[in-house]
């Protein structure tokens, strides 16, 4: 369930190139604070995914609600923990 959540969240990620800095910026809409920045698109995706994983762990550990993505509700995990 967790891997599926991450995969679905990464599917809705939005990327932009920052021309002035020659870097890539990525974020996942609806997930406040989940963003990444790197010198290549592939590195940006990697940073974004790592940030997402840490964000999920933090929110679950602190019993903070997570948005449902593609019908996947991780909030049930927080209750069971």
C-alpha positions in Angstrom: 0.0 0.0 0.0 2.8 2.4 0.9 4.7 1.8 -2.4 1.5 2.2 -4.4 0.9 5.5 -2.6 4.4 6.8 -3.4 4.1 5.6 -7.1 0.7 7.4 -7.5 2.0 10.6 -5.9 5.0 10.6 -8.2 2.7 10.3 -11.2 1.1 13.7 -10.3 4.4 15.4 -9.7 5.0 18.6 -11.6 8.4 19.6 -12.9 9.9 22.9 -14.2 13.3 24.0 -15.4 14.7 27.0 -13.7 16.6 28.6 -16.6 18.5 31.2 -14.5 20.0 28.4 -12.3 20.0 25.6 -14.9 18.3 23.4 -12.4 15.0 21.4 -12.2 12.3 22.0 -9.7 9.7 19.4 -8.8 6.7 19.3 -6.5 3.6 17.2 -5.8 0.4 19.3 -5.8 -1.6 19.0 -2.6 1.4 17.8 -0.5 2.6 20.9 1.2 6.4 20.9 1.6 7.1 18.1 -0.8 9.5 19.5 -3.3 12.9 18.8 -4.8 15.5 20.7 -6.7 18.5 19.2 -8.6 20.7 19.7 -11.6 19.0 17.1 -13.8 15.5 15.9 -14.1 16.3 12.4 -13.0 18.1 13.7 -9.9 15.2 16.0 -9.2 12.8 13.0 -9.3 15.0 11.1 -6.9 15.2 14.0 -4.5 11.4 14.5 -4.7 10.8 10.8 -4.0 13.1 10.9 -1.0 11.4 14.0 0.3 8.0 12.4 -0.2 9.0 9.3 1.7 10.3 11.4 4.6 7.2 13.5 4.6 5.0 10.4 4.8 7.0 8.9 7.7 6.9 12.2 9.6 3.1 12.6 9.1 2.3 9.0 10.1 4.6 9.2 13.1 2.9 12.4 14.3 -0.6 11.2 13.5 -1.1 13.9 11.0 -3.6 13.3 8.2 -2.4 12.4 4.7 -4.3 13.2 1.6 -5.9 10.2 -0.2 -4.2 9.7 -3.5 -5.7 7.5 -6.2 -8.0 6.0 -3.6 -5.2 5.0 -1.3 -5.7 6.1 2.2 -2.6 5.8 4.4 -4.4 7.3 7.4 -5.6 3.8 8.2 -1.9 2.9 8.9 -1.6 5.6 11.5 -4.6 4.2 13.4 -3.2 0.7 13.4 0.2 1.8 14.5 
